[in-house]
Amino acid sequence: METKRNVAASLRMAEPAELAGDWEVAIGDRGCRVELSPERIESANAYRLGGGDCLGPALRTAAVGWRPAPDGIELVGADRLTLALFADAGDGGGTATLAGGAVATIRRHR
């Protein structure tokens, strides 16, 4: 009998310290640099996001934090809701489809 593999059980969520640092977010032809800080924001159930103001128009609300997810990186608002989920692309970056349909990418800034 063949055993089915549980894909969800095989996902490893990165530690915040692994992801902390400078990242580049591109939305269409527009890019901006953000900092994923390891500083916890309890009220948002997330970690502090620096430079997220540049994402406001595309996200339709201010991103104040981020958190690791089993399949990538989430950007979150002050209300704790996920604004974007950058799914791990397997190359160290991620891709998200935003509420308005725009595609965004995130890559570690070098």
Protein Blocks (a to p, Z undefined) as FASTA:
>chain_A
ZZdddfklmpccddfklmgccddddehjbccdddddfbdcfklopaddehklmmmmmnop
acfbdcddfklccdddfkopafbdcddehnopacdddfkopacdddddZZ
